[in-house]
Amino acid sequence: MRIFRNAPGSAGHEHGRKGDPRQDDRRARTGATRPEGASRRRSGAPARVRSARPGAAASAARTRSPRGQARPPAEGAPTDQRRRASAGRIIGVGLICFMVWLLFDANQLYHSAEAGQIGARRTVAVSFLRPIAAISNALRISGPVNAADSALGRCGIGGAPVCGSGPLPTVLPDNVPAQRPQGYLGLGGAPHLGPGTRYIPLPPPPVVPPGPPALVSPTASRPLTLLSIGDSIGEDLGFGLGDVFSTNPAVRVVQKGLEDTGLARSDYYNWPATLEADLRQYHPKIVVVMLGANDMQSFSIGNGRYLSFSMAASPWWQAYAVRVALVMEEATSSGAHVMWVGLPPMGAGSTVPAGFPQKLNMVFYAEAHAHPGVTYYPAAKVLATRRGGFTTYLTINGSIEQIRSIDGVHLLPAGYDLLALALVQPMQRAWHVNLHV
């Protein structure tokens, strides 16, 4: 009889005894995949005991929450909507504070912009601040800031309001002798500049020199030098003078115009000093001047001081007349004759007010008549309509030509050639010279 050591059905027990490597491997795999909660249930307290501990249950629930699931916000915590509403209120309050400050300080900001460097940034700032300053003045809300400026001693500096105490400094630039008495050109006898303050009259004019010597008609062997100066419109005229005399060996044209310049801001570009150097270098017998379109701004009187501009500001216009006279006297004292060309009317797209060129031309005309050797020519005589208005086109030699730029200020070739040619006959008649044109 054969006796089987392993009876049927006992194989599972045999394989399950301790130390069997296959069973150990199965238990390891089963333990690795078994839920954490199951092992605790076999080894610890019953489920109903654990469920009686709400804090632990909540902690376990949070532990078992799927990844990425948003936790519920704590009670009283700010929501996104509340944050957006708070940010909107902060921005709104900031804008209101900015507008209030802008209205109170509009005058000072406007005058600071006026005294800034000439260019696109100044133009934009002045255009933006001018109406705001007008509103501030109309509502009378700029008074506190003006009073504070006066208390801090900022009177009359950089466009600040004029103080009511102490004498006002004269309007002459540094090292420039006075040329015209108070009230010259009917600009006001003694205008009030503030409570109890009156404008200091300029001293009487000095004796005007007799003027430059007579011109001698030039020849190819003895050419005459013509110096052309001015702003960007003066540059245009210089191009025209170069065209007119390009084939004339008797006249040599020196073009020295420079855009964005004028007589008001000698701290930015000093035309009297520049002209003095040009006169020494080129020894011209004729100086042609055309400028002024950039001068509608605060007038530099030296040492960081400025006279604020307005169409009715007598000190500004008197100081400007002195600066014009200085340029004329520099040229004539060197032996040159001067042709001063007035401004033409400006177009609707220009930033120059309609009345400004006419008032400047009055100053040019009066000073030219007060200085021997200086002749004034109105550009509007050839660059305007029959009624003196602005025009973009003119009929020249039977054809319609565009003479002015679309910006309403500058001259195009047909315009500056027309103006330059128109100057020849007045120069020849005034100075009894033949320019061979």
For each residue, the residues with C-beta under 8 A, 3 or more apart:
1:
2:
3:
4: 7
5:
6: 10 11 14
7: 4 10
8: 11
9: 12
10: 6 7 13 14
11: 6 8 14 15
12: 9 15 16
13: 10 16 17
14: 6 10 11 17
15: 11 12 20 22 23
16: 12 13 20 23
17: 13 14 20 23
18:
19: 24
20: 15 16 17 23 24
21: 24 25
22: 15 25 26
23: 15 16 17 20 26 27
24: 19 20 21 27 28
25: 21 22 28 29
26: 22 23 29 30
27: 23 24 30 31
28: 24 25 31 32
29: 25 26 32 33
30: 26 27 33 34
31: 27 28 34 39
32: 28 29
33: 29 30
34: 30 31 38 39
35: 38 39
36: 39 40
37: 40 41
38: 34 35 41 42
39: 31 34 35 36 42 43
40: 36 37 43 44
41: 37 38 44 46 47
42: 38 39
43: 39 40
44: 40 41 50
45: 49 50
46: 41 49 50
47: 41 50 51
48: 51 52
49: 45 46 52 53
50: 44 45 46 47 53 56 57
51: 47 48 57
52: 48 49
53: 49 50 56 57
54: 57 58
55: 58 59
56: 50 53 59 60
57: 50 51 53 54 60 61
58: 54 55 61 62
59: 55 56 62 63
60: 56 57 63 64
61: 57 58 64 65
62: 58 59 65 71
63: 59 60
64: 60 61
65: 61 62 69 71
66: 69
67:
68:
69: 65 66
70:
71: 62 65
72:
73: 77 79
74: 77
75:
76:
77: 73 74
78: 82 83 86
79: 73 82 83
80: 83 84
81: 84 85
82: 78 79 85 86
83: 78 79 80 86 87
84: 80 81 87 88
85: 81 82 88 89
86: 78 82 83 89 90
87: 83 84 90 91
88: 84 85 91 92
89: 85 86 92 93
90: 86 87 93 94
91: 87 88 94 95
92: 88 89 95 96
93: 89 90 96 97
94: 90 91 97 98
95: 91 92 98 99
96: 92 93 99 100
97: 93 94 100 101
98: 94 95 101 102
99: 95 96 102 103
100: 96 97 103 104
101: 97 98 104 105
102: 98 99 105 106 109 132
103: 99 100 106 132 135 136 139 141 142
104: 100 101 136 141 142 144 145
105: 101 102 108 109 142 145
106: 102 103 109 110 129 132 133 135 136 142
107: 110 111 133 136 137 142 145 146 159 161
108: 105 111 112 145 149 158 159 160
109: 102 105 106 112 113 129 133
110: 106 107 113 114 126 129 130 132 133 159
111: 107 108 114 115 158 159 160 298 306 308
112: 108 109 115 116 158 159
113: 109 110 116 122 125 126 129
114: 110 111 122 126 159 297 298 306 308 309
115: 111 112 158 159 297 298 306
116: 112 113 121 122 125
117: 121 122 268
118: 122 260 261 262 265 268 294 297
119: 122 123 260
120: 123 124
121: 116 117 124 125
122: 113 114 116 117 118 119 125 126 297
123: 119 120 126 127 351
124: 120 121 127 128
125: 113 116 121 122 128 129
126: 110 113 114 122 123 129 130 297
127: 123 124 130 351
128: 124 125 131 132
129: 106 109 110 113 125 126 132 133
130: 110 126 127 133 134
131: 128 134 135
132: 102 103 106 110 128 129 135 136
133: 106 107 109 110 129 130 136 137 142
134: 130 131 137 138
135: 103 106 131 132 138 139
136: 103 104 106 107 132 133 139 141 142
137: 107 133 134 140 142
138: 134 135
139: 103 135 136
140: 137 143
141: 103 104 136 144
142: 103 104 105 106 107 133 136 137 145 146
143: 140 146 147
144: 104 141 147 148
145: 104 105 107 108 142 148 149
146: 107 142 143 149 150 160 161
147: 143 144 150 151
148: 144 145 151 152
149: 108 145 146 152 154 155 160 161
150: 146 147 153 154 155 160 161 163 164
151: 147 148
152: 148 149
153: 150
154: 149 150 157 158 160
155: 149 150 160 161 162 163 166
156: 160 161 162 163 168 169 305
157: 154 160 304 305 306
158: 108 111 112 115 154 298 304 305 306
159: 107 108 110 111 112 114 115 298 306 308
160: 108 111 146 149 150 154 155 156 157
161: 107 146 149 150 155 156 194
162: 155 156 168 193 194 197
163: 150 155 156 166 194 197
164: 150 194 195 196 197
165: 196 197
166: 155 163
167: 197 200
168: 156 162 193 197 199 200
169: 156 200 301 305
170: 178 200 202
171: 202 299 301 307 315 316 318 319 322
172: 176 177 178 202 301 319 322
173: 176 266 300 301 302 319 322 323
174: 301 302 303
175:
176: 172 173 272 322 323 326
177: 172 206
178: 170 172 202 203 204 205 322
179: 202 205 206 321 322 325 326
180: 184 185 202 205 318 321 322 325
181: 184 201 202 203 204 205
182: 189 190 199 201 202 318
183: 186 187 188 189 190 201
184: 180 181 187 202 318 321
185: 180 317 321 362 363 366
186: 183
187: 183 184 314 317 318
188: 183 191 199 314
189: 182 183
190: 182 183 198 199 201
191: 188 198 199 314 315
192: 197 198 199
193: 162 168 197 198 199 315
194: 161 162 163 164 197
195: 164
196: 164 165
197: 162 163 164 165 167 168 192 193 194
198: 190 191 192 193
199: 168 182 188 190 191 192 193 314 315
200: 167 168 169 170
201: 181 182 183 190
202: 170 171 172 178 179 180 181 182 184 318 322
203: 178 181
204: 178 181
205: 178 179 180 181 208
206: 177 179
207:
208: 205 370 371 372
209: 329 332 333 372
210: 372
211: 332 371 372 373
212: 332 333 334 335 336 337 372 373
213: 335
214: 431 432
215: 224 285 286 337 431 432 433
216: 222 433
217: 250 433 434 435 436
218: 222 223 224 250 251 285 433 435 436
219: 222 223 250
220: 223 249 250
221:
222: 216 218 219 250
223: 218 219 220 249 250 251 252
224: 215 218 250 251 252 285 286 435
225: 251 252 254 282 283 284 285 286
226: 241 245 251 252 253 254 284 285 286 287 288
227: 254 256 278 279 282 284 286 287 288 336
228: 234 237 238 241 253 254 255 256 257 287 288
229: 234 256 257 271 274 275 278 287 288 289 291
230: 233 234 235 237 238 257 261 288 289 290 291
231: 234 235 257 258 259 260 261 262 290 291 292 293 294
232: 235 236 257 259 260 293 409 410
233: 230 236 237 290 291 293 343 409 410 411
234: 228 229 230 231 237 238 257 289 290 291
235: 230 231 232 238 239 255 257 258 259
236: 232 233 239 240 257 410 411 415 416
237: 228 230 233 234 240 241 257 288 290 341 411 416 419 420
238: 228 230 234 235 241 242 253 255 256 257 288
239: 235 236 242 243 255 413 416
240: 236 237 243 244 411 413 416 417 418 419 420 421
241: 226 228 237 238 244 245 253 255 288 420 423
242: 238 239 245 246 253 255
243: 239 240 246 413 416 417 420
244: 240 241 248 417 420 421 424 437
245: 226 241 242 248 251 252 253 435 437
246: 242 243
247:
248: 244 245 251 435 436 437
249: 220 223
250: 217 218 219 220 222 223 224 435 436
251: 218 223 224 225 226 245 248 435 436
252: 223 224 225 226 245
253: 226 228 238 241 242 245
254: 225 226 227 228 278 282 284
255: 228 235 238 239 241 242
256: 227 228 229 238 274 278
257: 228 229 230 231 232 234 235 236 237 238 290
258: 231 235 261 269
259: 231 232 235
260: 118 119 231 232 269 294
261: 118 230 231 258 265 268 269 271 291 294
262: 118 231 265 269 271 291 292 293 294 295
263: 266 271 291 292 295 320 323 324 327
264: 294 295 296 297 298 299 300 309 320 323
265: 118 261 262 268 269 294 295 297 298 299 300
266: 173 263 269 270 271 272 273 300 323
267: 270 300
268: 117 118 261 265 300
269: 258 260 261 262 265 266 274
270: 266 267 273 274
271: 229 261 262 263 266 274 275 291 327
272: 176 266 275 276 323 326 327 330
273: 266 270 276 277
274: 229 256 269 270 271 277 278
275: 229 271 272 278 279 287 327 330 331
276: 272 273 279 280 330
277: 273 274 280 281
278: 227 229 254 256 274 275 281 282 284
279: 227 275 276 282 283 284 287 330 331 334 336
280: 276 277 283 334
281: 277 278
282: 225 227 254 278 279
283: 225 279 280 334 335
284: 225 226 227 254 278 279 287 336
285: 215 218 224 225 226 335 336 337
286: 215 224 225 226 227 336 337 338 339 427
287: 226 227 228 229 275 279 284 331 336 337 338 339
288: 226 227 228 229 230 237 238 241 338 339 341 423
289: 229 230 234 327 338 339 340 341
290: 230 231 233 234 237 257 340 341 343 379
291: 229 230 231 233 234 261 262 263 271 294 295
292: 231 262 263 295 343 357 360 364
293: 231 232 233 262 343 346 352 357 409
294: 118 231 260 261 262 264 265 291 297
295: 262 263 264 265 291 292 320 360
296: 264 309 352 353 356
297: 114 115 118 122 126 264 265 294 309
298: 111 114 115 158 159 264 265 306 307 308 309
299: 171 264 265 306 307 309 316 319 320
300: 173 264 265 266 267 268 305 306
301: 169 171 172 173 174 305 306 307 319
302: 173 174 305
303: 174
304: 157 158
305: 156 157 158 169 300 301 302
306: 111 114 115 157 158 159 298 299 300 301
307: 171 298 299 301 313 315 316 319
308: 111 114 159 298 313 316
309: 114 264 296 297 298 299 313 316
310: 313 316
311: 353 355 356 359
312:
313: 307 308 309 310 316 317
314: 187 188 191 199 317 318
315: 171 191 193 199 307 318 319
316: 171 299 307 308 309 310 313 319 320
317: 185 187 313 314 320 321 359 363
318: 171 180 182 184 187 202 314 315 321 322
319: 171 172 173 299 301 307 315 316 322 323
320: 263 264 295 299 316 317 323 324 360 363
321: 179 180 184 185 317 318 324 325 363 366 367
322: 171 172 173 176 178 179 180 202 318 319 325 326
323: 173 176 263 264 266 272 319 320 326 327
324: 263 320 321 327 328 363 364 367
325: 179 180 321 322 328 329 367 370 371
326: 176 179 272 322 323 329 330
327: 263 271 272 275 289 323 324 330 331
328: 324 325 331 332 338 340 367 368 371 374
329: 209 325 326 332 333 371
330: 272 275 276 279 326 327 333 334
331: 275 279 287 327 328 334 336 337 338 374
332: 209 211 212 328 329 335 336 337 338 371 372 373 374
333: 209 212 329 330
334: 212 279 280 283 330 331
335: 212 213 283 285 332
336: 212 227 279 284 285 286 287 331 332 373
337: 212 215 285 286 287 331 332 373 374 375 427 430 431
338: 286 287 288 289 328 331 332 368 371 373 374 375
339: 286 287 288 289 374 375 377 423 426 427
340: 289 290 328 364 367 368 374 375 376 377
341: 237 288 289 290 376 377 379 419 423
342: 357 360 361 364 365 376 377 378 379 380
343: 233 290 292 293 346 357 360 361 379
344: 357 379 380 383 384 390 404
345: 354 357 380 383 384 388 389 390
346: 293 343 350 352 354 357 390 408 409
347: 350 390 392 404 407 408 409
348: 390 408
349: 406 407 408
350: 346 347 407 408 409
351: 123 127
352: 293 296 346 356 357 409
353: 296 311 356
354: 345 346 357 358
355: 311 358 359
356: 296 311 352 353 359 360
357: 292 293 342 343 344 345 346 352 354 360 361
358: 354 355 361 362
359: 311 317 355 356 362 363
360: 292 295 320 342 343 356 357 363 364
361: 342 343 357 358 364 365 378
362: 185 358 359 365 366
363: 185 317 320 321 324 359 360 366 367
364: 292 324 340 342 360 361 367 368 376
365: 342 361 362 368 369 376 378
366: 185 321 362 363 369 370
367: 321 324 325 328 340 363 364 370 371 374
368: 328 338 340 364 365 371 374 375 376
369: 365 366 376
370: 208 325 366 367
371: 208 211 325 328 329 332 338 367 368 374
372: 208 209 210 211 212 332
373: 211 212 332 336 337 338
374: 328 331 332 337 338 339 340 367 368 371
375: 337 338 339 340 368 426 427 430 431
376: 340 341 342 364 365 368 369
377: 339 340 341 342 381 422 423 426
378: 342 361 365 381
379: 290 341 342 343 344 382 383 384 419
380: 342 344 345 383 384 388
381: 377 378 384 422
382: 379 418 419 422
383: 344 345 379 380 391 394 403 404 411 415 418 419
384: 344 345 379 380 381 387 388 389 390 391
385: 388 389 390 391
386:
387: 384
388: 345 380 384 385
389: 345 384 385
390: 344 345 346 347 348 384 385 404 408
391: 383 384 385 394 403 404
392: 347 402 403 404 406
393: 400 401 402 403
394: 383 391 400 401 403 414 415 418
395: 398 399 400 401
396: 399 400 401 403 414 418
397:
398: 395
399: 395 396
400: 393 394 395 396
401: 393 394 395 396 414 415
402: 392 393 412 414 415
403: 383 391 392 393 394 396 411 412 414 415 418
404: 344 347 383 390 391 392 408 409 410 411 412 415
405: 408 409 410 411 412
406: 349 392
407: 347 349 350 410
408: 346 347 348 349 350 390 404 405
409: 232 233 293 346 347 350 352 404 405
410: 232 233 236 404 405 407
411: 233 236 237 240 383 403 404 405 415 416 419
412: 402 403 404 405 415 416
413: 239 240 243 416 417
414: 394 396 401 402 403 417 418
415: 236 383 394 401 402 403 404 411 412 418 419
416: 236 237 239 240 243 411 412 413 419 420
417: 240 243 244 413 414 420 421
418: 240 382 383 394 396 403 414 415 421 422
419: 237 240 341 379 382 383 411 415 416 422 423
420: 237 240 241 243 244 416 417 423 424
421: 240 244 417 418 424 437
422: 377 381 382 418 419 425 426
423: 241 288 339 341 377 419 420 426 427
424: 244 420 421 427 428 435 437
425: 422 428 429
426: 339 375 377 422 423 429 430
427: 286 337 339 375 423 424 430 431 433 435
428: 424 425 431 432 433 434 435
429: 425 426 432
430: 337 375 426 427
431: 214 215 337 375 427 428
432: 214 215 428 429
433: 215 216 217 218 427 428
434: 217 428
435: 217 218 224 245 248 250 251 424 427 428
436: 217 218 248 250 251
437: 244 245 248 421 424
